[in-house]
């Protein structure tokens, strides 16, 4: 029933919905209501949405196992997540570091949480580049699926980055880490079951 209704929803809706947080942050910035430290608030807001959307993208496949089919929206979700990661990086380079490359470049290798965040971003680049039907055809479904397993290490690194920057482990931090752990456990359990069945 729900799946049938979802089939009628156009996929571009994900882009519109995905643009809402950044639109809200822009409105709050222009309005002067984003907080006492706008730079930090923008940087954190973009990073948080990047992480939430990465985790949401990883939830799509396990949700199908339990009957909710959101597969049509997975590509758009992943691309919106990647856009937030890029905006988060852009915010750091511009409004936080003020394009001071003499400081930015050493930070990319010196500060561990930056190295970890950057590694997550680098892993996401091939996924974003190949998230189109032509790439699936060229690489074959098997090769494409294998490459897109990189979403797991990328999200693990992103979560570690989040754990590293968060000075205190709030309920939010622990929730994301918990969801990610549950996703990995579900994947591992399914892998083991599949092997047992085919053995
Ligand atoms: C998949 C990639 C990434 C995700 C999901 C992500 C996520 C986050 C999140 C959620 C926060 C806020 C933490 C909090 O609320 O306490 C944060 C903070 C931050 N991130 Fe990222 N990040 C990523 C990549 C990067 C990259 C590539 C850079 C820079 C090269 C970066 C630089 C920072 C900085 C400077 C902060 C603020 C640290 C502070 O408060 O002093 N992140 N990130």
py3Dmol code that shows the C-alpha trace and the ligand (Angstrom):
import py3Dmol

protein = """\
ATOM      1  CA  UNK A   1       0.000   0.000   0.000  1.00  0.00           C
ATOM      2  CA  UNK A   2       2.661   2.526   1.120  1.00  0.00           C
ATOM      3  CA  UNK A   3       5.058   1.229  -1.527  1.00  0.00           C
ATOM      4  CA  UNK A   4       2.398   1.711  -4.200  1.00  0.00           C
ATOM      5  CA  UNK A   5       1.841   5.318  -3.050  1.00  0.00           C
ATOM      6  CA  UNK A   6       5.605   5.956  -2.979  1.00  0.00           C
ATOM      7  CA  UNK A   7       5.891   4.808  -6.584  1.00  0.00           C
ATOM      8  CA  UNK A   8       3.805   7.853  -7.572  1.00  0.00           C
ATOM      9  CA  UNK A   9       6.166  10.318  -5.829  1.00  0.00           C
ATOM     10  CA  UNK A  10       8.610  11.885  -8.325  1.00  0.00           C
ATOM     11  CA  UNK A  11      12.273  11.424  -7.388  1.00  0.00           C
ATOM     12  CA  UNK A  12      13.024  15.165  -7.704  1.00  0.00           C
ATOM     13  CA  UNK A  13      11.027  15.633  -4.489  1.00  0.00           C
ATOM     14  CA  UNK A  14      14.164  14.407  -2.669  1.00  0.00           C
ATOM     15  CA  UNK A  15      16.165  17.329  -4.103  1.00  0.00           C
ATOM     16  CA  UNK A  16      13.495  19.830  -3.036  1.00  0.00           C
ATOM     17  CA  UNK A  17      13.234  18.329   0.473  1.00  0.00           C
ATOM     18  CA  UNK A  18      17.041  18.086   0.645  1.00  0.00           C
ATOM     19  CA  UNK A  19      17.405  21.799  -0.120  1.00  0.00           C
ATOM     20  CA  UNK A  20      15.133  22.808   2.780  1.00  0.00           C
ATOM     21  CA  UNK A  21      17.743  22.609   5.617  1.00  0.00           C
ATOM     22  CA  UNK A  22      20.246  24.746   3.696  1.00  0.00           C
ATOM     23  CA  UNK A  23      17.474  27.182   2.741  1.00  0.00           C
ATOM     24  CA  UNK A  24      16.447  27.416   6.423  1.00  0.00           C
ATOM     25  CA  UNK A  25      20.085  27.970   7.490  1.00  0.00           C
ATOM     26  CA  UNK A  26      20.455  30.712   4.841  1.00  0.00           C
ATOM     27  CA  UNK A  27      17.254  32.384   6.062  1.00  0.00           C
ATOM     28  CA  UNK A  28      18.445  32.226   9.697  1.00  0.00           C
ATOM     29  CA  UNK A  29      21.857  33.641   8.721  1.00  0.00           C
ATOM     30  CA  UNK A  30      20.325  36.576   6.831  1.00  0.00           C
ATOM     31  CA  UNK A  31      17.854  37.088   9.649  1.00  0.00           C
ATOM     32  CA  UNK A  32      20.585  37.026  12.303  1.00  0.00           C
ATOM     33  CA  UNK A  33      18.880  34.200  14.240  1.00  0.00           C
ATOM     34  CA  UNK A  34      21.288  31.352  13.516  1.00  0.00           C
ATOM     35  CA  UNK A  35      23.060  31.743  16.856  1.00  0.00           C
ATOM     36  CA  UNK A  36      25.794  33.629  18.636  1.00  0.00           C
ATOM     37  CA  UNK A  37      28.507  31.954  16.542  1.00  0.00           C
ATOM     38  CA  UNK A  38      27.125  31.886  12.964  1.00  0.00           C
ATOM     39  CA  UNK A  39      30.279  30.360  11.426  1.00  0.00           C
ATOM     40  CA  UNK A  40      30.237  27.371  13.774  1.00  0.00           C
ATOM     41  CA  UNK A  41      26.456  27.015  13.452  1.00  0.00           C
ATOM     42  CA  UNK A  42      26.645  26.901   9.629  1.00  0.00           C
ATOM     43  CA  UNK A  43      29.609  24.492   9.656  1.00  0.00           C
ATOM     44  CA  UNK A  44      27.950  22.174  12.188  1.00  0.00           C
ATOM     45  CA  UNK A  45      24.524  22.387  10.543  1.00  0.00           C
ATOM     46  CA  UNK A  46      25.906  21.377   7.153  1.00  0.00           C
ATOM     47  CA  UNK A  47      28.024  18.585   8.701  1.00  0.00           C
ATOM     48  CA  UNK A  48      25.076  17.244  10.668  1.00  0.00           C
ATOM     49  CA  UNK A  49      22.814  17.126   7.613  1.00  0.00           C
ATOM     50  CA  UNK A  50      25.594  15.439   5.638  1.00  0.00           C
ATOM     51  CA  UNK A  51      25.844  12.723   8.282  1.00  0.00           C
ATOM     52  CA  UNK A  52      22.066  12.294   8.704  1.00  0.00           C
ATOM     53  CA  UNK A  53      21.616  11.930   4.937  1.00  0.00           C
ATOM     54  CA  UNK A  54      24.537   9.505   4.584  1.00  0.00           C
ATOM     55  CA  UNK A  55      23.011   7.296   7.278  1.00  0.00           C
ATOM     56  CA  UNK A  56      19.531   7.654   5.720  1.00  0.00           C
ATOM     57  CA  UNK A  57      20.971   6.508   2.376  1.00  0.00           C
ATOM     58  CA  UNK A  58      22.459   3.419   4.031  1.00  0.00           C
ATOM     59  CA  UNK A  59      19.055   2.646   5.635  1.00  0.00           C
ATOM     60  CA  UNK A  60      17.363   2.279   2.231  1.00  0.00           C
ATOM     61  CA  UNK A  61      18.503  -1.307   1.532  1.00  0.00           C
ATOM     62  CA  UNK A  62      17.728  -2.763   5.011  1.00  0.00           C
ATOM     63  CA  UNK A  63      14.319  -1.042   4.904  1.00  0.00           C
ATOM     64  CA  UNK A  64      13.580  -2.953   1.693  1.00  0.00           C
ATOM     65  CA  UNK A  65      14.353  -6.209   3.530  1.00  0.00           C
ATOM     66  CA  UNK A  66      11.515  -5.353   5.924  1.00  0.00           C
ATOM     67  CA  UNK A  67       9.085  -4.342   3.154  1.00  0.00           C
ATOM     68  CA  UNK A  68       9.511  -0.568   2.701  1.00  0.00           C
ATOM     69  CA  UNK A  69      10.788   0.130  -0.789  1.00  0.00           C
ATOM     70  CA  UNK A  70      12.596   3.478  -1.087  1.00  0.00           C
ATOM     71  CA  UNK A  71      15.109   2.236  -3.651  1.00  0.00           C
ATOM     72  CA  UNK A  72      13.896   4.744  -6.268  1.00  0.00           C
ATOM     73  CA  UNK A  73      15.071   7.580  -4.045  1.00  0.00           C
ATOM     74  CA  UNK A  74      18.473   6.175  -3.022  1.00  0.00           C
ATOM     75  CA  UNK A  75      20.519   7.889  -5.742  1.00  0.00           C
ATOM     76  CA  UNK A  76      18.999  11.292  -4.998  1.00  0.00           C
ATOM     77  CA  UNK A  77      19.464  10.821  -1.239  1.00  0.00           C
ATOM     78  CA  UNK A  78      23.138   9.922  -1.714  1.00  0.00           C
ATOM     79  CA  UNK A  79      23.717  12.900  -4.013  1.00  0.00           C
ATOM     80  CA  UNK A  80      22.073  15.329  -1.593  1.00  0.00           C
ATOM     81  CA  UNK A  81      24.249  13.883   1.211  1.00  0.00           C
ATOM     82  CA  UNK A  82      27.344  14.427  -0.945  1.00  0.00           C
ATOM     83  CA  UNK A  83      26.261  18.010  -1.694  1.00  0.00           C
ATOM     84  CA  UNK A  84      26.044  18.693   2.065  1.00  0.00           C
ATOM     85  CA  UNK A  85      29.534  17.207   2.597  1.00  0.00           C
ATOM     86  CA  UNK A  86      30.876  19.526  -0.134  1.00  0.00           C
ATOM     87  CA  UNK A  87      29.077  22.564   1.358  1.00  0.00           C
ATOM     88  CA  UNK A  88      30.472  21.636   4.803  1.00  0.00           C
ATOM     89  CA  UNK A  89      34.007  21.568   3.347  1.00  0.00           C
ATOM     90  CA  UNK A  90      33.341  24.835   1.490  1.00  0.00           C
ATOM     91  CA  UNK A  91      32.124  26.474   4.726  1.00  0.00           C
ATOM     92  CA  UNK A  92      35.302  25.393   6.517  1.00  0.00           C
ATOM     93  CA  UNK A  93      37.608  26.630   3.720  1.00  0.00           C
ATOM     94  CA  UNK A  94      35.821  29.972   3.246  1.00  0.00           C
ATOM     95  CA  UNK A  95      33.977  31.363   6.260  1.00  0.00           C
ATOM     96  CA  UNK A  96      35.963  29.467   8.929  1.00  0.00           C
ATOM     97  CA  UNK A  97      39.509  29.508   7.523  1.00  0.00           C
ATOM     98  CA  UNK A  98      39.022  32.610   5.337  1.00  0.00           C
ATOM     99  CA  UNK A  99      40.783  30.927   2.374  1.00  0.00           C
ATOM    100  CA  UNK A 100      44.100  31.073   4.276  1.00  0.00           C
ATOM    101  CA  UNK A 101      45.708  28.258   2.272  1.00  0.00           C
ATOM    102  CA  UNK A 102      48.923  28.453   4.300  1.00  0.00           C
ATOM    103  CA  UNK A 103      46.849  27.220   7.263  1.00  0.00           C
ATOM    104  CA  UNK A 104      44.314  25.068   5.409  1.00  0.00           C
ATOM    105  CA  UNK A 105      46.822  22.809   3.629  1.00  0.00           C
ATOM    106  CA  UNK A 106      48.844  21.871   6.768  1.00  0.00           C
ATOM    107  CA  UNK A 107      45.533  21.263   8.644  1.00  0.00           C
ATOM    108  CA  UNK A 108      44.535  18.710   5.996  1.00  0.00           C
ATOM    109  CA  UNK A 109      47.355  16.435   7.143  1.00  0.00           C
ATOM    110  CA  UNK A 110      47.989  17.642  10.701  1.00  0.00           C
ATOM    111  CA  UNK A 111      44.582  17.661  12.402  1.00  0.00           C
ATOM    112  CA  UNK A 112      43.315  14.105  12.794  1.00  0.00           C
ATOM    113  CA  UNK A 113      39.616  14.928  12.670  1.00  0.00           C
ATOM    114  CA  UNK A 114      40.186  16.800   9.392  1.00  0.00           C
ATOM    115  CA  UNK A 115      42.191  13.874   7.949  1.00  0.00           C
ATOM    116  CA  UNK A 116      39.340  11.495   8.862  1.00  0.00           C
ATOM    117  CA  UNK A 117      36.628  13.836   7.468  1.00  0.00           C
ATOM    118  CA  UNK A 118      38.623  14.357   4.291  1.00  0.00           C
ATOM    119  CA  UNK A 119      39.101  10.583   3.858  1.00  0.00           C
ATOM    120  CA  UNK A 120      35.311  10.157   4.081  1.00  0.00           C
ATOM    121  CA  UNK A 121      34.851  12.809   1.409  1.00  0.00           C
ATOM    122  CA  UNK A 122      37.472  11.227  -0.882  1.00  0.00           C
ATOM    123  CA  UNK A 123      35.684   7.842  -0.630  1.00  0.00           C
ATOM    124  CA  UNK A 124      32.383   9.487  -1.550  1.00  0.00           C
ATOM    125  CA  UNK A 125      33.717  11.123  -4.750  1.00  0.00           C
ATOM    126  CA  UNK A 126      33.729   7.952  -6.947  1.00  0.00           C
ATOM    127  CA  UNK A 127      30.239   7.133  -5.664  1.00  0.00           C
ATOM    128  CA  UNK A 128      28.888  10.552  -6.637  1.00  0.00           C
ATOM    129  CA  UNK A 129      30.636  10.425 -10.027  1.00  0.00           C
ATOM    130  CA  UNK A 130      29.195   6.975 -10.864  1.00  0.00           C
ATOM    131  CA  UNK A 131      25.698   7.563  -9.524  1.00  0.00           C
ATOM    132  CA  UNK A 132      24.098   7.524 -12.955  1.00  0.00           C
ATOM    133  CA  UNK A 133      22.548   4.865 -15.160  1.00  0.00           C
ATOM    134  CA  UNK A 134      25.321   5.132 -17.782  1.00  0.00           C
ATOM    135  CA  UNK A 135      27.935   4.157 -15.141  1.00  0.00           C
ATOM    136  CA  UNK A 136      25.868   1.168 -13.975  1.00  0.00           C
ATOM    137  CA  UNK A 137      25.653  -0.006 -17.593  1.00  0.00           C
ATOM    138  CA  UNK A 138      29.367   0.541 -18.198  1.00  0.00           C
ATOM    139  CA  UNK A 139      30.555  -1.093 -14.955  1.00  0.00           C
ATOM    140  CA  UNK A 140      27.955  -3.844 -14.791  1.00  0.00           C
ATOM    141  CA  UNK A 141      25.627  -4.223 -11.794  1.00  0.00           C
ATOM    142  CA  UNK A 142      28.102  -6.386  -9.876  1.00  0.00           C
ATOM    143  CA  UNK A 143      31.082  -4.020 -10.246  1.00  0.00           C
ATOM    144  CA  UNK A 144      28.918  -0.997  -9.538  1.00  0.00           C
ATOM    145  CA  UNK A 145      27.469  -2.577  -6.395  1.00  0.00           C
ATOM    146  CA  UNK A 146      30.950  -3.532  -5.205  1.00  0.00           C
ATOM    147  CA  UNK A 147      32.210   0.052  -5.690  1.00  0.00           C
ATOM    148  CA  UNK A 148      29.178   1.451  -3.891  1.00  0.00           C
ATOM    149  CA  UNK A 149      29.961  -0.622  -0.809  1.00  0.00           C
ATOM    150  CA  UNK A 150      32.427   2.237  -0.187  1.00  0.00           C
ATOM    151  CA  UNK A 151      29.423   4.072   1.280  1.00  0.00           C
ATOM    152  CA  UNK A 152      29.964   1.983   4.444  1.00  0.00           C
ATOM    153  CA  UNK A 153      33.619   2.906   5.177  1.00  0.00           C
ATOM    154  CA  UNK A 154      32.836   6.500   4.156  1.00  0.00           C
ATOM    155  CA  UNK A 155      29.981   6.724   6.683  1.00  0.00           C
ATOM    156  CA  UNK A 156      32.067   5.001   9.368  1.00  0.00           C
ATOM    157  CA  UNK A 157      34.816   7.604   8.825  1.00  0.00           C
ATOM    158  CA  UNK A 158      32.229  10.418   8.848  1.00  0.00           C
ATOM    159  CA  UNK A 159      30.853   9.142  12.169  1.00  0.00           C
ATOM    160  CA  UNK A 160      34.356   8.832  13.636  1.00  0.00           C
ATOM    161  CA  UNK A 161      35.003  12.430  12.499  1.00  0.00           C
ATOM    162  CA  UNK A 162      31.792  13.468  14.278  1.00  0.00           C
ATOM    163  CA  UNK A 163      32.852  11.607  17.430  1.00  0.00           C
ATOM    164  CA  UNK A 164      36.264  13.312  17.263  1.00  0.00           C
ATOM    165  CA  UNK A 165      34.931  16.874  16.943  1.00  0.00           C
ATOM    166  CA  UNK A 166      32.124  16.482  19.471  1.00  0.00           C
ATOM    167  CA  UNK A 167      33.587  17.417  22.818  1.00  0.00           C
ATOM    168  CA  UNK A 168      30.742  15.677  24.650  1.00  0.00           C
ATOM    169  CA  UNK A 169      28.909  12.530  23.565  1.00  0.00           C
ATOM    170  CA  UNK A 170      25.357  13.845  23.317  1.00  0.00           C
ATOM    171  CA  UNK A 171      22.325  11.634  22.687  1.00  0.00           C
ATOM    172  CA  UNK A 172      22.523  12.688  19.037  1.00  0.00           C
ATOM    173  CA  UNK A 173      26.128  11.518  18.578  1.00  0.00           C
ATOM    174  CA  UNK A 174      25.357   8.217  20.275  1.00  0.00           C
ATOM    175  CA  UNK A 175      22.165   7.758  18.211  1.00  0.00           C
ATOM    176  CA  UNK A 176      24.035   8.098  14.904  1.00  0.00           C
ATOM    177  CA  UNK A 177      26.797   5.783  16.064  1.00  0.00           C
ATOM    178  CA  UNK A 178      24.125   3.297  17.254  1.00  0.00           C
ATOM    179  CA  UNK A 179      22.194   3.368  13.949  1.00  0.00           C
ATOM    180  CA  UNK A 180      25.420   2.863  12.024  1.00  0.00           C
ATOM    181  CA  UNK A 181      26.378  -0.067  14.249  1.00  0.00           C
ATOM    182  CA  UNK A 182      22.913  -1.629  13.748  1.00  0.00           C
ATOM    183  CA  UNK A 183      23.213  -1.183   9.964  1.00  0.00           C
ATOM    184  CA  UNK A 184      26.603  -2.893   9.903  1.00  0.00           C
ATOM    185  CA  UNK A 185      25.317  -5.708  12.129  1.00  0.00           C
ATOM    186  CA  UNK A 186      22.295  -6.228   9.832  1.00  0.00           C
ATOM    187  CA  UNK A 187      24.583  -6.352   6.783  1.00  0.00           C
ATOM    188  CA  UNK A 188      26.928  -8.831   8.461  1.00  0.00           C
ATOM    189  CA  UNK A 189      24.020 -11.045   9.640  1.00  0.00           C
ATOM    190  CA  UNK A 190      22.542 -11.128   6.139  1.00  0.00           C
ATOM    191  CA  UNK A 191      25.931 -11.958   4.619  1.00  0.00           C
ATOM    192  CA  UNK A 192      26.406 -14.889   7.052  1.00  0.00           C
ATOM    193  CA  UNK A 193      22.847 -16.175   6.456  1.00  0.00           C
ATOM    194  CA  UNK A 194      23.263 -15.998   2.666  1.00  0.00           C
ATOM    195  CA  UNK A 195      26.523 -17.969   2.842  1.00  0.00           C
ATOM    196  CA  UNK A 196      24.886 -20.617   5.070  1.00  0.00           C
ATOM    197  CA  UNK A 197      21.948 -20.980   2.660  1.00  0.00           C
ATOM    198  CA  UNK A 198      24.197 -21.285  -0.384  1.00  0.00           C
ATOM    199  CA  UNK A 199      26.660 -23.701   1.371  1.00  0.00           C
TER     200      UNK A 199
END
"""
ligand_1 = """\
43
LIG
C 31.505 12.802 5.046
C 32.165 13.850 5.454
C 31.870 14.667 6.686
C 30.822 14.636 7.582
C 29.576 13.760 7.540
C 31.093 15.631 8.594
C 30.281 15.894 9.689
C 30.549 16.815 10.681
C 29.696 17.106 11.797
C 28.379 16.393 12.074
C 30.263 18.083 12.516
C 29.677 18.788 13.737
C 30.077 18.164 15.026
C 29.290 18.725 16.203
O 28.134 19.107 16.036
O 29.853 18.713 17.272
C 31.503 18.431 11.871
C 32.383 19.400 12.318
C 33.476 19.817 11.613
N 33.943 19.282 10.437
Fe 33.115 17.773 9.376
N 32.280 16.262 8.287
C 32.775 15.700 7.141
C 33.919 16.064 6.478
C 34.697 17.141 6.814
C 35.782 17.659 6.026
C 36.198 17.096 4.657
C 36.296 18.712 6.697
C 37.425 19.622 6.318
C 38.395 19.308 5.512
C 35.556 18.868 7.927
C 35.786 19.820 8.897
C 35.045 20.015 10.038
C 35.288 21.056 11.008
C 36.409 22.095 10.970
C 34.314 20.932 12.004
C 34.099 21.825 13.234
C 35.038 21.412 14.335
C 34.926 22.344 15.523
O 33.854 22.469 16.080
O 35.938 22.944 15.869
N 34.578 17.901 7.941
N 31.649 17.650 10.759
"""
view = py3Dmol.view(width=600, height=400)
view.addModel(protein, "pdb")
view.setStyle({"model": 0}, {"cartoon": {"style": "trace"}})
view.addModel(ligand_1, "xyz")
view.setStyle({"model": 1}, {"stick": {}})
view.zoomTo()
view.show()
